Amino acid sequence: MTETSLTGASPATAPVRRVGPVFITVYALALFGIWMSIMLPASVTIALRISEIDPEGKTTSYSIASGVGTLVALLANPFFGRLSDRTRSRFGRRRPWIVVGLLGTMGGALVIALSSSFPMLLLGWIIMQAFINASIAAALAVVADRVPVAQQGLVGALSGMASSASLVVGVYFVQWFPTNMLAQFGLPVLIALVFCGILLWLLRGDDSRDLTPAPFGVAEFFGSFYVDPRRSPDFAKFLVTMFLVSCGIAVVGTYTVYILQDRVNVTEEAIGGVITLAYVIPGVLATVIAPFIGWLNDRTGRRKVLMGAAAVLIALGTTMLSFTTEVTPYLLAVTIATGLGTGVLSGTYIGLAIATMNDPSSSARDLGVTNIAYTLPFSIMPFAAPLLLGIGGGQANYPALLIAGAVLSLAGLVPLAFIKATK
């Protein structure tokens, strides 16, 4: 069976056969498991684990872990995406890397759960970040491989919805197993294995052996991380927009635990419940909004307008957080930033990325670079944070950090305005 017969498209053309509700549901659940495997540690459990291992130096250690881990993700995602595009096997291009990625992620989760020192935790986190991005790159490329343009907004939005929903469910693992690190880090990966197993069964007809092998060497490897703005001007502008808009999310998401501990002054006894609310309320909202926004993208084609709305909402919520020192206003502000803002962004960015790409044969690679633009702020902001937090001396200056994130998110409106490929 050739790839054309299974995807509805050759690598150089867009698929035309509509996908059904069963495929869409299974795909969403598979992405849900994949995202929970990495989003829960990135947002909550790594910070809590570092607080246990290194309570005195937690902010510095967390900045190192967050920055290094995200840097690994930045390298791994397009690299594995490039390998996925070039894989020739009877199992297709995507399935082998989904499996390899999840098995490696489970290994990294075990290292973190059993670690008793920060260096060991960091090693496990590097392993997790590297391998989960193999699964992410391959899974996201399924949209470009199998989903026609008329459905890409909705199906692409499911990735963002799955990300939000994964935190809504994942934070309960922290409450249910407050002292069991194996459960906190391992159960999300087990869930991913189950749902991805069903997706792999649906993709069982994939076979890429008939495709002409593409060269892959040093030049191609480094090319995985570069987009020529002369050849792909709209996609390059989209990447800049994505990076800037994500800066606000990175500040809020990365420092949620420490903002609650140090600025909102939530007690140790109450921190678990407040963290749950801080993720469940916005997460439910984002989960509901994302597919609607994806549908709206497909119906109106106004992907730029909705991306701009996401930037404004994220900036508004982040700015409100900078003035917040109590739990209720904090929850309201974080709901605007990571609920409304992230929901609109999640429902928009995959469709906008595909609309601005000009080479369908490298879809996994380009979506990997898109993931770089989305996640790079999660690496840069932790390294820049100590400078912003140190402004004025004394206690950590979280308002300076939050306002910087808001300003950068709004700056994303500038390159967005110059994209010509879509409205």
N, C-alpha and C positions, 0 to 999 in steps of 0.2 A: 504494500500500500504506500503510495507516495504521500508527501506532506500536503500537496494540493488537495488530495481527496479527503484528508482528515481535517484540515483546518478551514477548508473553503477558500484557501488562498495559497499562492506560492509565496516565498519569502519576499518577493518584490511587489506584491499586490495586497490590497486589504481584503480580509475575509468578507463574504457576502451572506453566508447562511446564518440566520438568526439562531441564537442559543435559547434553550428552553428554561422553564422555571426550576427544574431539577438541577441542571448544571449551575445556574446562577446561585441557588441556595447552597449547594455543596461547595462551590468556589468561595462564597462568603464565609462559610464555616471553616474552611481550610485556612483562609487568611486570618480569621479570628484566632485560631490556634497558633499560627506562626507569629502574629503580632503580640499575643499575650506572652509568648516565650521570651520576648526581648523587652517589651514595653513595661511589664511589671517590674523586672529588675532595674531597668533604666530609670524608672520614675519613683520607685518605692524601696524595693527590697535591698538593692545595693547600698543605698543610703543608710538604711537601718542596720545592715550587716556591718558597715564601716563604723557606725556609732558604737557597736558592740566591741569590735576589734581595736579601734583607735579612737576612743571618746574625746581625748584631748586635742588631737589633730584632725578631727573629722572633716572640717571644711577643706583643708589642704589635701588630705588623702582622697576625698571625694572628687575634688577638682581634677586630680591626677587620673583617677579611675575613669571619670566621665570623659575627660579629654582624650586619653589614650584609647579608651574603648571606642569612642566615636571615630577617631582617626583610623583605627583598624577597620571599622565599618565602611568608611569612605573609600579605602583601598579595596576591600573585599567585594563590595557590591558590584561595581562595574567590571572588576576582574572576573568574577564568577559569571556575570552577565555575558561578557565576551566569550568565555568558555562555553556557556550554554548555547549561544548563537552558533558556535562552531562544532558542537557535539554531534557526532554521527553514530547512531546506535539503533538497535531494534526497539529500544525503549523511548526513542524520540530525543529531543533536545532538552526538555524541561524536567522530566520525571527523575532522571538520575541525580540531578543536583538538588532537587527538593529532598530526596531521601538522604543523600550525603550530608546536606546541611543540617537536617534535624538530628541525625545520629551524632554529629560533631557537637551540636548545641547541647545535647543531653550530657555528653562528656564534660563540657565546660561547666554546666550547672552542678554536676557532682563535685567538681574541684572546688567551686565556690562554697557549696553547702558544707563541705568537710574542712574548709580552710580554717586555720587558727592564726594566720598572720596576714598582713596587708599584701606582701609580695605574692603569696599563694592565691589570695583573692584576685589580685590583678591578673595573674596568669589565667585563671579560670574565666575571667571576664573577657580577656583577649580572645580566648578560644570560642566563647559563646558568640561574641560579636562577629568573628570571622565566618563561622559556619552558618549562623542564622541568616547572614546576608547572601549565602549561596541559595538558600531556600527562597528568600524574598525576591531576589533577582529573577529566578526561574518562574516563580508563581505570578509575579506581576506581568511578565512577558506573555503569559497565557491570554491576557486581554487583547493584546495586539495580534496574537496568533489566531485566535478563534472567534473573536467578537467583532461583528460589523460596526461601522462607524455610528450607525443609528442607535446602538446600544452601549457604546463605549463610555458615555458619560455616566449612565446608571451603574454598569458593572464596575467601572473604575472607582466610582464613589463607594462601592462596597468595601474596597480596601481601607478607605478612611473610616467608614462606619465600623468595620471590624476592629480597627485600631482602638477606637473609642470604646467599643463594647468590651474589648479585651481587658481594659483597665477597670471597667465597671464590675466585671466578674472577678478579675484577678485580685483586687484589693480584699475580697472576702477570704482569699487564701491566707492573707496576713492575719485576719481576725480568727479564722478557724484554726490555724496552726501557728500561733504567735511565737513559739520557740522551736518549731521544727523547720530547719532550713532546707532539708531534703524535700519536704512537701512544698515549701514556698517557691523553690527554684525548679523542682523536677516535675510537679504535676502539670504546670502549663505546657511543658514540652510533650508530656504524654498525651495531653488533649490534642496538641498539634499533630502528633503521629496518627491518632485515630482519624481525625477529619481529613488529613492529607492522604491517608490510605484510601479513603473513599474517592477523593478527587483523582488519585492515580489510577484507580479502577475505571473511572469514566474516561480517562485519557489513554486507556490501555491499547488503543489502535495506533497510537503515534509510532512512527518509524521514520527516522531521518537518514537511513543508510543510502537512499537514492540521491540525496542532496550532494552537490559538488563540495568537497572539503575546501574550506577557506584557510589561507595561511595564518599562522599565529606565532609571532616571534617577539623580540624585544620591542620593535617599533609598534607592533599592534598592541602590545601590552600597555605601553605608555600612551598610545592613542586612545585607550579605554577611558582616560581621564580628561581628554581634551575635546572641546567642541570648537570648530573653526567658525568664528562669527561671520566670516565672509561667505562661507558655504551654507551656513544655517543661521542666518541673522535672527529670525524670530525665535528659534529654539534657544539661542544664546541669551536673548532678552528675557525669555521666560525663566531661564535658570537663575539669572540675577534677581528677578522678581521673587522667585521661590525662596532663594537664600535670605533676602532681606525680610520678607514677611515672616519667615520661620524664626527670626531672631527673637521676636516677642514671645513665641511659644516656648523657645528654648529657655529663656529666663524663668518663665513661670513654671514650666514642667521640671526643670533641673533642680530648682531651689525650693520646691513646695515644702518638703519636710523641714528644711532649716528656717524658712520664713515663718512657718508655724511655730517652731520651737523658739526662735530668737526674737522675732518681731511681734507676732501675735500673742506670744507668751502662753501657748497652750501647754497645760501640765502633762507630765509623762503619762499619767493615768488616762488622760483624755485624748492623747495624740492619735491613737489608733482609730478612734471613732471619727475624729475630725478629718483625718486623712481619707477615710472611707467616703465621707460626705464630699470632700474636695474633689474626688475622682468620680464618684457615682453620679452626683447631680449633673455636672457638666458632661460626663460620659454618656448618660442616658440622652441628654439633649442633643449632643453631637451625633449619636447613633440614629436618632429619629430624623435629624435634619439632613444628614449627608445623602441618603438615597433620594430624598425629595429634590435636593439641589442638583444631583446628578440627572434626574429626570428633567428638571427645568433646563439644564444645560442642553440636553438632547432636543428638547422642544423648541427652545428659543435660539440656541447657538451663541448666546451672549456669555461666553466663558470669561472674557476679560472683565466684564462688569461685575460678575459674581466673585472673581478673584479679588477685585478691588474692594468689594464689600467685606470680604474676609480680612483684608489688611486693616481696614478701618475698625472693625469690631475687635480684632486682636489688640490693636494699639489702644483703643478705648479701655478695654478691660485691664490691660497691663498698667495704664496710667492710674486707673482707680486703685489698683493694688498698692501703688506707691504711697497712697495716703491712708492705707488701712492698717489698724492696729487691733481690731476686734474681729471675732469669728464670723458674725453675721455679714458685715460688709465685705469681709474677705471672700466668703462663699458667693456673694452676689457678683463681685468683680471677677473671680475666677470662672464663674459660669459664663459671663460675657466673653472672656478671652478664650478659654479652652472648651466652652460649650458651643455658643453661637459661632464664634470666630473659627474655631477648628472644624466645626461641623460644615460650615460653608466652604472652607478651604479643602476639606477632605472630599467633598462632593464635586470639586472643580478641578483640582490640579492634574489628575491623571488624564482627563479628557483634554485639558489645555495643553498638556505635554505632547500627547499624541497628535493634536491638531497642528502643532508647530514643528513636529519632526518631519524630515524630508527623505528618510531612508528606512522603510519598513523592515528591510533585511537585518538591521541592527537594532531592533526594537528593545531587546533585553539590555543591550549595552546602554542605549539612550535612556531607558527607564532607570538603569543603574546610576547614570549621571544625574538624573532627576532626584534620585534618592540622596545623592551627595548634596545637592542644593538644599534638600529638606533637612538633612541631618548635620551638615557641617556646622551650623550655629550651635548645636549641642556639644561640639568639640571646642569651638572657638570661645564661646561665652564663658565656660568654666575657667579657661586660661586668662580671659580678660577680667573676669569677675573680681579677683582679689584687688586689682587696681581701682575698680569702681567702688567696691565695698570699703576700701581704705580711705576714701575721700572724707576729709574732715577729722580723721583719727577717731579714737574711742570705739564705740559700738559699730558693728558692720552697717554700712550705709546701703541698705537694701533699696531705698527710694531712688538713688542714683542708678543702680543696676536696672531697676524696672523701667525707669524713664528712658534709659538708653535703648532698651529693647523696644519700647513703644515707638521711639523716633525712627529706628531702623525699619520697623514694620511699615510705617507710613512712607518711608523712602522707596519702598517697593512699587509704589504707584507710578513712579517716573518711568522706569523701563517698560512697565506694563502698557503704558499709554502708546508706546511706539511699536507694539506688535501689530503686524498687518495681516497675518494669516487667518485671524478670526476676530469676531466682534467682541 
